[in-house]
Amino acid sequence: MMINGWEKWSHQISRQSAPITSSMDRPKILLIDDDVQLVALLRELLESRGYDADVAYDGETGAEKALRDRYHLIILDLMMPLKDGFAVLREIRAKLDTPVIILTARDEKKDLITGFELGADDYLSKPFDPPELLLRVRAILRRTDGSTDQTTLVVGPLQFDMSRQLATIRDRQISLTGAEGRVLEALMRSPGKVQSRTYLTEFALDRPIAAYDRALDTHISHLRRKLGRDKKHQPPIRSVRGTGYYLVPDWEPGETT
């Protein structure tokens, strides 16, 4: 297949040289997709931008590579032979917190929700433009580089260890994905203040919000479920219709939280 913009980009890639960096310094990315032509183009694009790209053409091989080798990022197609992307993502998340971008040819909400529930960090719907993929890749690698001055945020009974992506409410520990952690971080830095969907998307996903983009809302939904509710069955993260979300500063967990 030929995705949007590749006719132009495939000619440009061959004329551009990758940044001069040691292979030890280059982020390593695993591409798992059964589309041989697409994988070849993606690999060429990523390597032209200074990344090391490894490939797998089916879910079974992809899962084996992901669990055996060390990668900074995994780009995972959902529809594949032997083992689909959802099954691969389950295996990865059972043992690793490596960031994952899922690719889907079907822009169905249920696929995206399932992917985020299983721990995906971001998604792209086919066909997509090369610059958009590079934007997502750079965004995820920037926010997972581990550099931060303050490592723990505290708002009421809620604590969030950013270095470990671990939230704590009273004695209950809650593991978060990278994207969920960034959303929570943004809200905890300004408790009680409404943050727009545009700002939260840019902060948490490090990219502009797109039309009909529900990624942020899905991450918020997962956070609410993980954090629990108070005695009045209210979540700590509230929405303001047409505006955004905020964290209730004096929220207290209920007995069943």
Wavefront OBJ file of the C-alpha trace (Angstrom):
o trace
v 0.000 0.000 0.000
v 1.050 3.646 -0.381
v 0.077 5.964 2.441
v -0.595 9.666 2.125
v 2.384 11.723 1.039
v 4.770 8.805 0.513
v 5.141 9.370 -3.234
v 6.899 12.668 -2.417
v 8.609 11.556 0.778
v 10.038 8.310 -0.602
v 12.093 10.386 -3.067
v 13.184 12.877 -0.417
v 14.327 10.222 2.044
v 16.998 8.850 -0.268
v 18.487 12.328 -0.694
v 18.694 13.055 3.038
v 21.411 11.686 5.254
v 20.764 10.587 8.811
v 22.251 12.601 11.676
v 25.763 11.418 12.538
v 25.312 9.604 15.836
v 26.702 6.473 17.377
v 24.423 3.441 17.195
v 24.633 3.410 20.994
v 22.970 6.834 21.089
v 20.157 6.200 18.600
v 16.702 5.301 19.923
v 15.743 1.782 18.849
v 12.255 1.309 17.407
v 10.471 -1.968 16.629
v 8.008 -1.996 13.696
v 5.434 -4.812 13.819
v 3.280 -4.889 10.667
v 2.562 -7.466 7.960
v 2.515 -4.833 5.186
v 5.987 -5.370 3.700
v 5.944 -2.218 1.568
v 4.771 -0.003 4.417
v 7.354 -1.444 6.806
v 10.135 -0.822 4.278
v 9.062 2.799 3.877
v 8.688 3.375 7.615
v 12.052 1.799 8.308
v 13.736 3.967 5.679
v 12.042 7.092 7.030
v 12.973 6.399 10.651
v 16.567 5.508 9.841
v 16.888 8.670 7.731
v 16.007 10.612 10.892
v 18.634 8.903 13.043
v 16.617 6.081 14.612
v 17.524 2.386 14.610
v 14.570 0.425 13.215
v 13.982 -3.298 13.679
v 11.070 -5.115 12.005
v 8.694 -8.038 12.448
v 6.068 -9.061 9.895
v 3.692 -10.984 12.155
v 2.432 -10.687 15.705
v 4.128 -13.802 17.014
v 7.596 -12.735 15.898
v 6.895 -9.176 17.005
v 5.975 -10.256 20.525
v 9.106 -12.410 20.764
v 11.353 -9.538 19.665
v 9.639 -7.020 21.934
v 10.135 -9.230 24.990
v 13.641 -10.394 24.077
v 15.325 -7.158 23.001
v 15.338 -3.652 24.426
v 13.441 -0.973 22.468
v 12.661 2.667 23.154
v 9.389 2.518 21.198
v 7.184 -0.051 19.451
v 4.957 0.741 16.453
v 2.309 -1.976 16.325
v -0.322 -2.764 13.689
v -3.567 -4.230 15.013
v -4.471 -6.483 12.079
v -1.790 -9.158 11.603
v -1.445 -12.908 11.004
v -0.605 -15.503 13.680
v -1.293 -13.070 16.517
v -3.190 -9.783 16.306
v -1.971 -6.488 17.710
v -4.213 -6.658 20.769
v -2.705 -10.009 21.799
v 0.806 -8.657 21.229
v 0.045 -5.567 23.300
v -1.258 -7.728 26.163
v 1.983 -9.716 26.194
v 4.102 -6.575 26.101
v 2.215 -4.836 28.903
v 2.343 -7.932 31.110
v 6.126 -7.503 31.352
v 7.198 -4.145 29.887
v 6.303 -0.457 29.974
v 7.874 0.280 26.568
v 5.824 2.990 24.793
v 3.561 1.668 22.025
v 1.936 3.456 19.079
v -0.850 1.380 17.531
v -1.693 1.527 13.825
v -5.175 0.703 12.565
v -6.738 0.709 9.117
v -10.146 0.919 10.751
v -10.843 4.195 12.497
v -13.270 2.506 14.872
v -13.694 3.907 18.349
v -13.905 0.449 19.923
v -10.483 -0.486 18.520
v -8.916 2.662 19.951
v -10.593 2.197 23.332
v -9.430 -1.416 23.511
v -5.913 -0.386 22.530
v -5.725 2.301 25.207
v -7.228 -0.039 27.808
v -4.449 -2.505 27.054
v -1.831 0.210 27.560
v -1.147 1.842 24.177
v 0.338 5.334 24.415
v -0.918 6.759 21.117
v -2.434 5.722 17.795
v -2.467 6.511 14.081
v -5.191 5.613 11.600
v -4.116 4.472 8.146
v -3.561 6.175 5.778
v -1.354 8.756 7.496
v 1.258 11.314 6.474
v 4.958 10.685 7.255
v 5.345 13.976 9.200
v 2.520 12.924 11.524
v 4.234 9.647 12.359
v 7.523 11.434 13.040
v 5.685 13.918 15.270
v 4.196 11.099 17.358
v 7.520 9.262 17.577
v 9.453 12.348 18.705
v 6.718 13.277 21.169
v 6.718 9.908 22.899
v 10.506 9.655 23.028
v 10.739 13.163 24.522
v 8.284 12.462 27.294
v 9.812 9.098 28.193
v 13.438 10.206 28.409
v 13.208 10.213 32.203
v 14.419 13.786 32.699
v 12.553 15.678 35.402
v 13.468 17.791 38.414
v 10.533 16.968 40.663
v 9.710 13.280 40.875
v 6.666 13.183 43.178
v 3.482 15.268 43.138
v 1.017 15.343 46.041
v -2.581 16.600 46.054
v -4.592 15.589 49.116
v -4.458 11.798 49.516
v -3.199 11.367 45.955
v 0.529 10.978 45.314
v 2.150 10.443 41.932
v 5.713 9.207 41.491
v 6.528 10.416 37.972
v 9.768 8.477 37.681
v 7.960 5.182 38.345
v 4.612 6.113 36.775
v 3.018 5.038 40.038
v 0.073 6.722 41.753
v -0.775 6.079 45.401
v -4.058 6.737 47.219
v -3.724 5.961 50.915
v -2.045 2.529 50.815
v -3.253 1.554 47.345
v -0.710 1.672 44.518
v -1.869 2.234 40.937
v 0.333 1.635 37.890
v -0.221 4.083 35.025
v 0.779 4.129 31.378
v 3.055 6.925 30.185
v 0.180 8.885 28.655
v -2.042 8.444 31.720
v 0.805 9.631 33.909
v 1.304 12.769 31.833
v -2.414 13.604 31.997
v -2.407 13.157 35.766
v 0.774 15.221 36.086
v -0.792 18.136 34.188
v -3.886 18.073 36.398
v -1.942 17.680 39.655
v 0.307 20.641 38.873
v -2.768 22.928 38.915
v -5.386 21.300 41.176
v -8.818 22.883 40.954
v -7.955 24.712 37.734
v -9.748 23.708 34.537
v -7.276 22.611 31.868
v -8.447 22.706 28.255
v -8.529 19.578 26.106
v -6.140 21.336 23.741
v -3.578 21.979 26.489
v -3.900 18.516 28.018
v -3.454 16.830 24.647
v -0.364 18.899 23.897
v 1.083 18.318 27.384
v 0.253 14.623 27.733
v 0.650 13.449 24.145
v 3.062 16.197 23.060
v 1.153 16.870 19.842
v -1.672 19.154 18.673
v -5.225 17.967 19.161
v -6.882 16.785 15.947
v -10.483 16.923 14.776
v -12.556 14.168 16.412
v -9.530 13.261 18.539
v -10.750 11.191 21.509
v -7.374 9.956 22.756
v -7.331 12.334 25.731
v -10.885 11.465 26.760
v -10.028 7.773 26.687
v -6.991 8.324 28.935
v -9.160 10.393 31.324
v -11.718 7.578 31.432
v -9.018 5.059 32.316
v -7.599 7.348 35.008
v -11.012 7.781 36.591
v -11.525 4.040 36.707
v -8.083 3.421 38.197
v -8.259 6.200 40.803
v -11.754 5.290 41.979
v -14.557 7.432 43.399
v -15.511 9.149 46.635
v -18.406 8.314 48.991
v -20.772 10.200 46.686
v -19.531 8.128 43.750
v -17.765 11.123 42.200
v -14.375 10.792 40.447
v -11.389 12.998 41.361
v -11.152 14.218 37.763
v -14.174 16.282 36.722
v -15.152 17.624 33.322
v -16.437 21.049 32.346
v -18.535 20.689 29.229
v -16.974 22.310 26.194
v -13.898 23.376 28.162
v -11.790 20.598 29.654
v -10.970 18.798 32.902
v -9.761 19.570 36.415
v -8.599 17.678 39.502
v -10.627 18.180 42.684
v -8.025 19.295 45.282
v -9.948 18.139 48.375
v -11.249 14.879 46.923
v -11.329 11.963 49.365
v -11.547 8.316 48.272
v -14.553 6.252 49.297
v -14.321 3.048 51.266
v -14.476 0.933 48.118
v -11.672 2.879 46.355
l 1 2 3 4 5 6 7 8 9 10 11 12 13 14 15 16 17 18 19 20 21 22 23 24 25 26 27 28 29 30 31 32 33 34 35 36 37 38 39 40 41 42 43 44 45 46 47 48 49 50 51 52 53 54 55 56 57 58 59 60 61 62 63 64 65 66 67 68 69 70 71 72 73 74 75 76 77 78 79 80 81 82 83 84 85 86 87 88 89 90 91 92 93 94 95 96 97 98 99 100 101 102 103 104 105 106 107 108 109 110 111 112 113 114 115 116 117 118 119 120 121 122 123 124 125 126 127 128 129 130 131 132 133 134 135 136 137 138 139 140 141 142 143 144 145 146 147 148 149 150 151 152 153 154 155 156 157 158 159 160 161 162 163 164 165 166 167 168 169 170 171 172 173 174 175 176 177 178 179 180 181 182 183 184 185 186 187 188 189 190 191 192 193 194 195 196 197 198 199 200 201 202 203 204 205 206 207 208 209 210 211 212 213 214 215 216 217 218 219 220 221 222 223 224 225 226 227 228 229 230 231 232 233 234 235 236 237 238 239 240 241 242 243 244 245 246 247 248 249 250 251 252 253 254 255 256 257
